[in-house]
Amino acid sequence: MSIKVLYFASLREEIGRGGDVVDISTDQSSHSLSVEQLWVNSTGQTHFPDNLLVAVNQEYTNPQALLNDGDEVAFFPPVTGG
């Protein structure tokens, strides 16, 4: 399973890259992978931040959403300003 991951705004600076392509082996892909698990695996962080926004295939979703081969996942920091 291959998933494209994009990081935006301050996340890009914090993580040090704009994106990744995450390949999950066939053995592992028999188990469902959630957005939250992808975040932990792709960033090395230990938990999913409460205020993080996420979109799968350009539609906002929640961290428990399950991913499929070929999905594009985008992570956004909280929006601020006026």
FENTA-V725852 format. One record per pair of residues at least 4 apart in sequence whose C-alpha atoms are under 7 Angstrom apart, sorted by the first residue. I is the first residue (numbers start at 0). J is the second residue. Records with the same first field share a line. If there is no record, write none. Layout:
I = J  J
This chain:
0 = 22  23  24  25  28  68
1 = 20  21  22  23  68  69
2 = 20  21  22  68  69  70  71
3 = 19  20  21  70  71  72
4 = 18  19  20  71  72  73
5 = 17  18  19  72  73  74
6 = 10  11  17  18  73  74  75
7 = 11  17  74  75
8 = 12  76
9 = 13  76
10 = 14  75  76
11 = 15  16  17
12 = 16
14 = 42
23 = 27  28
24 = 28
25 = 29
31 = 65
32 = 36  37  65  66
33 = 37  62  63  64  65  66
34 = 38  62  63  64  65  66
35 = 39  47  62  63
36 = 40
37 = 41
38 = 42  47
39 = 43  44  45  46  47
50 = 77
51 = 74  75  76  77
52 = 74  75  76  77
53 = 59  60  61  73  74  75
54 = 58  59  60  72  73  74
55 = 59  60  70  71  72  73
56 = 70  71  72
60 = 64
66 = 70
